[in-house]
Amino acid sequence: MSELDPRYERQVLVAELGEEGQRVLLRSSVLIVGCGALGSNLASLCVRAGIGTVRIVDRDRIERSNLARQTLYDEDDVAASRYKSQAAAAKLRRINADVTVEDHVLDVQADNIEGLLDGIDVVLDGADNFEVRYLINDACLKHGIPWVYAGVVATTGMSMTVRP
């Protein structure tokens, strides 16, 4: 492996990825909408994989009931009444300081979704409502940005990739 960070050594060994694939990841950007159980895990995996820019959006504060499922948060976050996106971003930056992590505390709406997509290569849906998914779909189709719908209810999970 040439000048790539040794943290990516095992990924580069995967034939389908290799060094060039890792370089693509390092130049890539992702928007993660929702930083609950699914979104926080997606964000952690993206940062660990070396996605160059990870933009996370969530409007909620961390609650005690989140701690069993949302792995980026802890009791200190609850006590401080931190917003999910801000607490997640702080932890993600400690996981991989070479990744640019942007956090936005806001409601995804028609008047801000397109700004959130600026410079984004792919959107990962960790939202918990269909209104936001419709906004993601419409904006991604308009701008030709692929997005991945994902949902988890109890012990059932599903996903769908949309490639405009």
GIPEBEL-V884750 format. One line per field, one symbol per residue. ss: DSSP state (H for helix, E for strand, C for the rest). phi: phi as a letter, one per 40 degrees, with the letter a starting at -180 (. if undefined). psi: psi as a letter, one per 30 degrees, with the letter a starting at -180 (. if undefined). Layout:
# GIPEBEL-V884750
ss=???
phi=???
psi=???
This chain:
# GIPEBEL-V884750
ss=CCCCCHHHHHHHCCCCCHHHHHHHHHHCEEEEECCCHHHHHHHHHHHHHCCCEEEEECCCECCHHHCCCCCCCCHHHHHCCCEHHHHHHHHHHHHCCCCEEEEECCCCCCCCHHHHCCCCCEEEECCCCHHHHHHHHHHHHHHCCEEEEEEEECCEEEEEEECC
phi=.cccddccdcccccdcbgccccccdcccbbbbcgbccccccccccccccgdcbbbbbabcccbdccccbbccbaccccdcfccdccccdccccccaccccbbbbcaccbdcbcccccdgccabbcbcbacdccccddccccdbgbcabcaabbfbbbaaacbbc
psi=kbgkkffgeeeffjefdaeeeeeeefflkkkjjkhbeeeeeeeeeeeefgkekjkkkkfllklefffffjfflaeeeeefhlkeeeeeeeeeffejffkjkkkjjlkkleffeeeffjgkekkkjglglfeeeeeeeeeeeeghkkljkkkkjcgklllkkjj.
